[in-house]
Amino acid sequence: MSSSTTPKIAVIGSGPAGCYLAQSLLRAVPGCELTIFDRLASPFGLVRYGVAADHQHTKAITRQFDRLFQHEAVRFAGGIEVGRDVSLAQLRELFDAVVIATGLTADRELGIPGAELPGVIGAGAITRTLNAHPDAAAPLPALGSDVVIIGGGNVALDVLRFLVKDRAAYEGSDVADEALDAYLAAPAERVTLVSRSAAPDSKGDPQMLKELAALPRAVYSSPDPIEAGNAGEALDRAAAGRVAAIREMIAADRPRSTGPEVTLRFGLTPLRVLGEHRVEGVEFAAGDEVIVVPASSVVTAIGFAAHPDHAFAALTAAGAETGRVEPGLYRTGWAKRGPRGAIPENRACAKAVSDEIVADLADGSLSASPSTLGFDGLAAEVRDRAIGYEQWLRLDEHERSLAASDRVRRKLPDHDRMIDIARGA
């Protein structure tokens, strides 16, 4: 690569995967110019819309990404959907390299009989509604008195925490109050969280389990053994932390409180969802036994997949060893490795993909052409439609100004309205 050549790189997606990738490229490819596209008017993707509204300490990573977007070599182009406003082929003509960092947005299907019944709801859909995502503008679905959560990972624990908290517990959050109030008007009376794994091997973060144990509401119990495996086999640190937290949750001397009765089940496999016109229960295999858990709704928290209408569905890979699709086209984050790992793991993933781009530039398989136009080569109407970072800051300030005294912001769920505010309307 000539020292006078400035590589122009497009990143599709402004969530943590895209932002970490951009940070890594700024360090690894001095002089590069980055355009970060997002179909929404706001940056930050998963951090803004996927992280639970009451976990502001996790959302605080946006402060680091704010500094990224303030870099003179970085352009935010919000409100531009690749596949609608501009094609992937066009971006590849205009940029020296294109990186897909769009994540996986669809809830993974349960894949058992009855999973299509009304009342079966993806956890991601609930999280997006509570985060006022423009794609989830519909009211929060009615969950009823008996909620079954299938899954034992962090997303399942996010849903459980939502079901057991009261309104006061959301102080300092950015929750969509309309959705929260709709649930609290008729909260669940009984919640059953079901993990396929034994308690030590369930995927939930021990700290998140401890957080649940510390909450004043809900009464927890479990009929299943909490420690499993060989009697003399020591548990690793994470497994031991889960066991300790679960024991604290179900301890007989834990203060009794109001809120749902929560039953934690481990080692159960879902067989089918029962009901004629909507959910009435779930049938599980528990060893050689089959048990039925009554349910007014079923929340699935078993992972994510590429949306079937996603413009790049064929380019995402579960567990790919490389981010390189071919020289000039790359993927990072969940689009590369599948729906595994928390936000910080995207940093290491981004570094690996950045290294691949650097290697391709070094060996000539990827060239940085002086004639590459980058963002300036887009059609005028696309450039004019793009929401820049300064316009996002206007929207950000507006949302903060709308917030009640006990909220950090009030997100707008209407994308067209977000665009108008960003443009100063």
Backbone torsions as a table, in degrees:
resi	resn	phi	psi	omega
1	MET	NA	126.5	178.1
2	SER	-67.0	143.8	-179.2
3	SER	-66.1	-20.2	-179.4
4	SER	-88.6	-6.3	-177.7
5	THR	-88.7	132.7	179.0
6	THR	-107.8	107.3	179.2
7	PRO	-65.9	133.4	176.3
8	LYS	-106.9	120.1	-172.5
9	ILE	-124.3	131.6	176.6
10	ALA	-101.6	132.9	174.7
11	VAL	-115.2	123.9	-178.5
12	ILE	-99.0	103.6	-177.6
13	GLY	119.2	125.1	-176.1
14	SER	-110.4	22.2	174.5
15	GLY	-78.9	-168.4	-177.1
16	PRO	-60.2	-35.4	179.2
17	ALA	-62.3	-46.7	-179.6
18	GLY	-69.2	-39.5	-178.7
19	CYS	-68.6	-42.3	177.3
20	TYR	-63.6	-38.6	179.1
21	LEU	-62.7	-44.3	179.3
22	ALA	-62.3	-42.8	177.9
23	GLN	-59.1	-43.5	-178.0
24	SER	-66.5	-39.9	179.6
25	LEU	-66.7	-37.7	178.6
26	LEU	-59.8	-35.6	178.5
27	ARG	-77.5	-38.8	-170.5
28	ALA	-87.2	-26.3	-176.5
29	VAL	-125.4	78.5	-178.4
30	PRO	-56.3	135.7	178.3
31	GLY	89.1	-3.9	-179.8
32	CYS	-68.3	156.5	175.0
33	GLU	-117.0	128.8	-174.0
34	LEU	-117.8	132.6	170.0
35	THR	-117.1	121.1	-178.3
36	ILE	-106.2	111.9	-177.6
37	PHE	-92.3	147.2	171.6
38	ASP	-148.2	140.9	-179.3
39	ARG	-73.6	-18.0	177.9
40	LEU	-95.3	162.3	-179.5
41	ALA	-74.7	-16.8	-176.3
42	SER	-108.9	144.8	172.9
43	PRO	-83.0	179.8	169.2
44	PHE	91.2	-11.0	168.2
45	GLY	46.6	-115.8	-175.8
46	LEU	-57.0	-36.0	-177.9
47	VAL	-64.8	-41.3	-178.4
48	ARG	-76.5	-39.3	-169.3
49	TYR	-115.2	-13.2	-176.7
50	GLY	-109.0	-29.6	176.9
51	VAL	-72.5	138.0	-179.0
52	ALA	-54.9	139.5	-174.1
53	ALA	-60.7	-25.2	-178.2
54	ASP	-91.4	4.9	178.4
55	HIS	-106.2	64.7	-177.3
56	GLN	-67.1	-24.2	177.8
57	HIS	-65.1	-31.8	176.4
58	THR	-75.7	-40.6	-179.7
59	LYS	-66.0	-17.8	-177.4
60	ALA	-64.4	-11.1	177.6
61	ILE	-63.5	-17.5	178.4
62	THR	-62.0	-23.1	177.4
63	ARG	-63.2	-37.9	176.1
64	GLN	-66.8	-40.4	-179.6
65	PHE	-72.5	-27.7	173.6
66	ASP	-56.2	-43.5	-179.7
67	ARG	-63.6	-34.7	177.0
68	LEU	-60.3	-48.2	-175.5
69	PHE	-71.0	-15.9	176.3
70	GLN	-83.9	-7.7	-179.6
71	HIS	-68.7	138.7	-175.5
72	GLU	-63.9	-20.9	-177.7
73	ALA	-92.3	2.1	-175.0
74	VAL	-117.2	131.9	176.2
75	ARG	-120.4	131.0	171.2
76	PHE	-93.6	130.7	178.3
77	ALA	-124.8	82.2	-178.9
78	GLY	-83.9	163.5	179.2
79	GLY	72.6	14.6	-179.9
80	ILE	-116.0	116.5	-179.7
81	GLU	-100.7	118.1	177.5
82	VAL	-73.8	126.6	-172.8
83	GLY	108.0	-17.2	176.4
84	ARG	-120.9	-56.2	-177.8
85	ASP	-86.0	-28.8	178.6
86	VAL	-152.9	143.6	-178.2
87	SER	-88.5	160.6	175.7
88	LEU	-62.2	-38.5	179.6
89	ALA	-61.8	-39.9	178.4
90	GLN	-64.6	-42.2	178.4
91	LEU	-61.8	-37.9	-178.6
92	ARG	-68.7	-28.2	175.6
93	GLU	-74.5	-33.0	-173.2
94	LEU	-90.4	-21.3	-177.2
95	PHE	-120.2	151.3	177.5
96	ASP	-68.9	-32.5	178.1
97	ALA	-147.2	149.6	177.1
98	VAL	-128.0	132.2	179.4
99	VAL	-119.5	125.7	177.8
100	ILE	-88.4	120.5	-178.6
101	ALA	-135.6	45.5	-171.2
102	THR	-92.3	-4.3	179.2
103	GLY	70.4	-166.5	176.9
104	LEU	-128.3	119.9	-167.0
105	THR	-108.0	-13.8	-176.2
106	ALA	-91.6	139.4	174.0
107	ASP	-66.3	132.2	177.3
108	ARG	-62.8	137.0	-176.9
109	GLU	-74.6	147.6	-177.7
110	LEU	-69.5	-36.3	173.6
111	GLY	71.1	31.1	175.9
112	ILE	-129.8	160.1	178.1
113	PRO	-55.2	137.7	178.0
114	GLY	89.2	-4.2	-176.8
115	ALA	-67.0	-15.1	-179.6
116	GLU	-89.9	-1.6	-177.5
117	LEU	-65.0	145.5	170.8
118	PRO	-57.4	137.2	-176.8
119	GLY	105.9	-11.3	171.6
120	VAL	-91.8	118.1	-169.2
121	ILE	-129.1	135.3	175.8
122	GLY	-75.0	140.1	179.4
123	ALA	-61.6	-35.4	179.2
124	GLY	-61.8	-36.3	178.7
125	ALA	-64.4	-39.0	178.1
126	ILE	-66.7	-45.3	-179.3
127	THR	-61.5	-42.5	180.0
128	ARG	-64.9	-38.6	178.0
129	THR	-64.1	-44.0	179.4
130	LEU	-67.2	-20.4	177.8
131	ASN	-99.5	9.0	177.2
132	ALA	58.4	41.4	177.1
133	HIS	-68.4	136.0	-178.9
134	PRO	-60.0	-24.3	177.5
135	ASP	-78.7	-10.2	-175.7
136	ALA	-121.8	46.3	-175.7
137	ALA	-73.7	-15.1	179.3
138	ALA	-66.5	154.7	178.7
139	PRO	-60.7	156.4	176.1
140	LEU	-59.9	130.9	179.6
141	PRO	-60.4	145.7	175.5
142	ALA	-67.6	128.0	-175.8
143	LEU	-97.9	-24.6	177.2
144	GLY	80.4	-169.6	-171.4
145	SER	-82.8	-27.7	-173.8
146	ASP	-124.5	103.8	-176.9
147	VAL	-105.8	129.7	174.0
148	VAL	-108.8	124.1	175.6
149	ILE	-103.9	121.9	177.8
150	ILE	-101.6	114.0	-176.7
151	GLY	135.1	149.7	-178.5
152	GLY	-127.2	11.5	-178.9
153	GLY	-87.3	-167.7	-175.1
154	ASN	-64.8	-36.0	179.7
155	VAL	-66.1	-40.3	175.9
156	ALA	-61.2	-39.9	179.1
157	LEU	-69.4	-33.0	174.0
158	ASP	-60.0	-44.5	179.8
159	VAL	-64.7	-44.8	179.6
160	LEU	-60.7	-43.0	179.9
161	ARG	-61.2	-41.1	176.9
162	PHE	-60.6	-41.0	-175.8
163	LEU	-70.2	-24.6	-176.0
164	VAL	-103.1	-9.9	-178.5
165	LYS	-83.2	154.2	170.7
166	ASP	-101.6	178.5	-173.8
167	ARG	-64.2	-38.2	-177.5
168	ALA	-61.2	-25.5	-177.5
169	ALA	-74.6	-5.3	179.4
170	TYR	-99.2	12.3	177.7
171	GLU	-58.4	134.0	179.8
172	GLY	82.1	9.2	-178.8
173	SER	-100.2	-177.9	172.9
174	ASP	-121.9	34.5	-179.1
175	VAL	-63.8	148.5	173.5
176	ALA	-77.6	105.0	-171.5
177	ASP	-63.5	-30.2	177.8
178	GLU	-61.2	-42.7	179.3
179	ALA	-68.8	-42.7	179.4
180	LEU	-61.9	-46.0	-178.9
181	ASP	-65.0	-34.8	178.1
182	ALA	-62.5	-40.9	177.8
183	TYR	-69.6	-46.0	-175.7
184	LEU	-67.8	-16.8	174.9
185	ALA	-68.2	-25.7	178.0
186	ALA	-149.6	70.8	-174.7
187	PRO	-71.6	161.0	177.5
188	ALA	-62.9	144.2	175.2
189	GLU	-96.7	-33.1	179.3
190	ARG	-135.7	135.6	178.2
191	VAL	-129.6	132.4	175.1
192	THR	-119.8	118.1	176.5
193	LEU	-101.0	124.3	-173.4
194	VAL	-119.7	122.3	176.4
195	SER	-111.5	138.0	174.7
196	ARG	-66.2	-30.3	-174.3
197	SER	-85.6	160.5	169.0
198	ALA	-64.9	159.6	-175.2
199	ALA	-53.6	-46.7	-178.6
200	PRO	-64.3	-26.6	-174.6
201	ASP	-98.5	-1.2	177.3
202	SER	-63.8	156.7	-167.0
203	LYS	-88.9	-3.4	-176.4
204	GLY	-66.1	142.9	176.8
205	ASP	-67.6	129.3	179.3
206	PRO	-53.9	-35.9	-179.8
207	GLN	-65.7	-34.5	178.2
208	MET	-70.8	-33.9	174.4
209	LEU	-67.3	-40.1	176.9
210	LYS	-62.5	-37.6	178.0
211	GLU	-61.4	-42.2	177.0
212	LEU	-62.6	-43.3	-179.2
213	ALA	-61.5	-29.7	-177.0
214	ALA	-84.5	-13.0	-178.9
215	LEU	-69.7	145.2	-175.1
216	PRO	-74.9	-20.8	-175.6
217	ARG	-100.1	161.0	176.1
218	ALA	87.8	148.5	176.4
219	VAL	-121.5	125.1	-173.1
220	TYR	-108.0	146.4	173.8
221	SER	-152.8	162.9	175.5
222	SER	-153.5	127.2	177.1
223	PRO	-86.1	-1.8	-174.1
224	ASP	-98.7	154.0	175.7
225	PRO	-63.3	134.7	-177.3
226	ILE	-86.5	-35.8	173.8
227	GLU	-100.9	131.5	-178.0
228	ALA	-131.9	176.3	179.9
229	GLY	94.7	-170.6	-179.2
230	ASN	-68.2	136.9	-173.7
231	ALA	-57.4	-35.4	-177.2
232	GLY	-93.2	3.4	-175.6
233	GLU	-88.4	125.6	-179.1
234	ALA	-76.5	141.9	177.7
235	LEU	-83.2	146.2	174.5
236	ASP	-71.7	175.5	-171.7
237	ARG	-60.9	-45.3	-178.1
238	ALA	-65.2	-45.1	-179.5
239	ALA	-63.3	-42.8	178.2
240	ALA	-62.6	-37.8	177.6
241	GLY	-64.3	-40.1	177.7
242	ARG	-63.2	-46.7	-178.7
243	VAL	-59.5	-45.4	-178.6
244	ALA	-62.8	-42.9	-178.0
245	ALA	-67.4	-41.3	179.6
246	ILE	-66.3	-39.4	177.5
247	ARG	-61.9	-38.0	177.6
248	GLU	-65.2	-38.5	-179.0
249	MET	-64.5	-40.1	-173.1
250	ILE	-99.5	6.1	-177.1
251	ALA	-58.9	139.7	-178.1
252	ALA	-63.8	-29.3	-177.6
253	ASP	-92.8	5.5	174.8
254	ARG	-65.8	134.1	-176.7
255	PRO	-56.8	132.5	176.5
256	ARG	-70.7	146.8	-177.1
257	SER	-149.7	174.0	174.7
258	THR	-76.0	175.5	178.9
259	GLY	106.9	177.7	-175.4
260	PRO	-64.2	153.4	168.2
261	GLU	-86.0	117.8	-174.8
262	VAL	-109.0	124.9	176.7
263	THR	-109.6	125.7	178.4
264	LEU	-99.8	123.6	-179.7
265	ARG	-119.0	139.2	-177.6
266	PHE	-130.8	144.0	177.5
267	GLY	79.0	21.8	-179.5
268	LEU	-106.5	143.0	179.8
269	THR	-114.0	123.9	178.8
270	PRO	-69.0	133.9	-179.2
271	LEU	-105.1	-45.6	178.5
272	ARG	-164.4	155.1	174.1
273	VAL	-95.3	130.3	-175.4
274	LEU	-96.5	147.9	176.6
275	GLY	144.1	153.2	179.8
276	GLU	-95.3	-54.5	-178.3
277	HIS	-108.4	-20.0	174.2
278	ARG	-158.4	175.6	-175.8
279	VAL	-59.6	134.1	173.3
280	GLU	-126.2	-17.9	-179.5
281	GLY	177.4	174.5	177.5
282	VAL	-132.0	135.7	178.0
283	GLU	-98.9	129.0	-178.9
284	PHE	-123.8	151.0	169.1
285	ALA	-95.4	125.8	176.9
286	ALA	-121.5	87.5	-171.8
287	GLY	67.2	-125.8	178.1
288	ASP	-87.3	-2.3	-176.2
289	GLU	-100.0	147.8	172.8
290	VAL	-112.2	126.4	-179.8
291	ILE	-122.0	154.9	178.5
292	VAL	-119.3	128.6	176.7
293	VAL	-109.4	118.6	177.8
294	PRO	-59.9	146.5	-178.2
295	ALA	-153.1	133.3	168.6
296	SER	-91.3	-19.9	174.3
297	SER	-156.4	156.1	178.4
298	VAL	-127.2	123.9	177.6
299	VAL	-105.4	120.3	-179.5
300	THR	-93.8	127.1	179.2
301	ALA	-132.9	63.6	-172.5
302	ILE	-118.1	19.5	176.1
303	GLY	115.2	-177.7	-174.8
304	PHE	-129.7	162.2	-179.4
305	ALA	-143.7	168.9	175.8
306	ALA	-69.0	136.1	176.9
307	HIS	-66.3	134.1	-176.8
308	PRO	-59.3	-24.9	178.4
309	ASP	-91.4	3.2	-178.1
310	HIS	-63.5	133.3	-177.9
311	ALA	-63.1	-21.5	-176.0
312	PHE	-118.6	22.2	-175.4
313	ALA	-54.3	-38.4	-177.8
314	ALA	-72.7	-15.1	-177.1
315	LEU	-98.5	-6.7	176.4
316	THR	-85.7	150.1	-176.1
317	ALA	-139.6	138.6	177.4
318	ALA	-88.7	107.1	175.8
319	GLY	79.6	31.6	177.7
320	ALA	-66.4	141.3	179.2
321	GLU	-76.0	-22.9	-175.4
322	THR	-128.5	149.7	173.0
323	GLY	-87.1	-9.3	-177.5
324	ARG	-81.2	113.1	170.1
325	VAL	-78.6	-45.5	169.9
326	GLU	-164.5	162.5	179.2
327	PRO	-54.9	125.1	-177.6
328	GLY	100.8	-14.1	179.2
329	LEU	-135.8	124.5	-172.9
330	TYR	-138.0	169.1	176.0
331	ARG	-142.1	151.5	179.9
332	THR	-146.3	165.9	-178.6
333	GLY	70.9	-148.4	-178.9
334	TRP	-63.6	-26.3	176.4
335	ALA	-63.2	-22.0	177.1
336	LYS	-94.9	-52.7	-166.2
337	ARG	-104.9	1.7	-176.8
338	GLY	84.6	175.0	-172.8
339	PRO	-78.3	66.7	-179.3
340	ARG	-130.5	137.8	173.1
341	GLY	95.9	148.1	178.7
342	ALA	-83.8	179.7	-173.7
343	ILE	-54.4	-45.7	-177.0
344	PRO	-59.9	-25.3	-179.0
345	GLU	-68.4	-17.1	176.6
346	ASN	-68.6	-22.4	-179.9
347	ARG	-65.5	-49.4	179.5
348	ALA	-65.3	-38.1	177.9
349	CYS	-61.8	-45.1	179.9
350	ALA	-62.5	-40.5	179.4
351	LYS	-61.9	-41.0	-179.7
352	ALA	-64.8	-42.1	179.6
353	VAL	-69.2	-40.4	176.2
354	SER	-58.7	-41.7	178.2
355	ASP	-61.8	-36.5	178.3
356	GLU	-66.5	-40.1	177.6
357	ILE	-63.6	-43.8	178.2
358	VAL	-60.5	-43.5	-179.9
359	ALA	-63.8	-39.5	179.8
360	ASP	-68.5	-36.2	175.0
361	LEU	-66.1	-38.8	-176.5
362	ALA	-69.1	-39.3	-176.4
363	ASP	-91.8	0.5	175.5
364	GLY	87.3	-4.1	178.1
365	SER	-70.0	-20.9	171.5
366	LEU	-124.6	125.3	-178.6
367	SER	-114.8	146.1	175.3
368	ALA	-99.3	109.0	-173.7
369	SER	-91.6	135.0	176.5
370	PRO	-62.8	-20.5	-178.4
371	SER	-87.5	-4.3	179.7
372	THR	-65.8	129.6	-174.3
373	LEU	-91.5	-25.4	-178.4
374	GLY	61.6	-142.7	-176.8
375	PHE	-56.3	-36.6	-176.6
376	ASP	-66.0	-17.2	179.4
377	GLY	-86.3	-7.5	178.1
378	LEU	-67.2	154.9	176.3
379	ALA	-56.4	147.2	-175.5
380	ALA	-57.8	-39.2	-178.1
381	GLU	-68.0	-29.7	176.9
382	VAL	-72.7	-44.4	178.6
383	ARG	-61.2	-41.0	-178.9
384	ASP	-68.5	-31.8	-178.0
385	ARG	-76.3	-25.0	-174.8
386	ALA	-63.4	134.8	175.6
387	ILE	-89.3	118.9	179.3
388	GLY	-84.1	172.3	-176.3
389	TYR	-63.3	-40.0	179.1
390	GLU	-62.7	-35.3	176.9
391	GLN	-69.3	-37.3	174.7
392	TRP	-59.9	-40.4	-179.9
393	LEU	-60.7	-34.6	176.2
394	ARG	-64.4	-43.3	177.2
395	LEU	-65.0	-41.3	178.9
396	ASP	-59.3	-45.8	179.3
397	GLU	-63.6	-39.2	179.6
398	HIS	-62.7	-45.4	179.8
399	GLU	-62.5	-40.2	179.0
400	ARG	-67.0	-35.5	-179.4
401	SER	-69.3	-24.5	179.8
402	LEU	-82.4	-13.3	-171.4
403	ALA	-67.5	140.6	170.7
404	ALA	-66.3	167.5	-174.6
405	SER	-62.3	-24.8	-178.8
406	ASP	-102.6	17.8	178.8
407	ARG	-128.2	151.9	179.5
408	VAL	-87.6	-23.4	175.9
409	ARG	-164.9	162.3	172.0
410	ARG	-121.2	101.4	-176.6
411	LYS	-71.4	142.3	177.4
412	LEU	-86.5	126.3	-178.2
413	PRO	-87.3	-4.0	-177.2
414	ASP	-101.2	113.2	-174.3
415	HIS	-64.5	-40.5	179.3
416	ASP	-62.3	-38.8	177.9
417	ARG	-66.2	-39.1	176.8
418	MET	-59.6	-44.4	178.4
419	ILE	-60.6	-45.0	-179.5
420	ASP	-60.4	-46.9	-179.4
421	ILE	-63.3	-42.9	179.7
422	ALA	-59.5	-33.7	-178.4
423	ARG	-87.3	1.3	175.5
424	GLY	93.0	10.6	179.3
425	ALA	-71.0	NA	NA
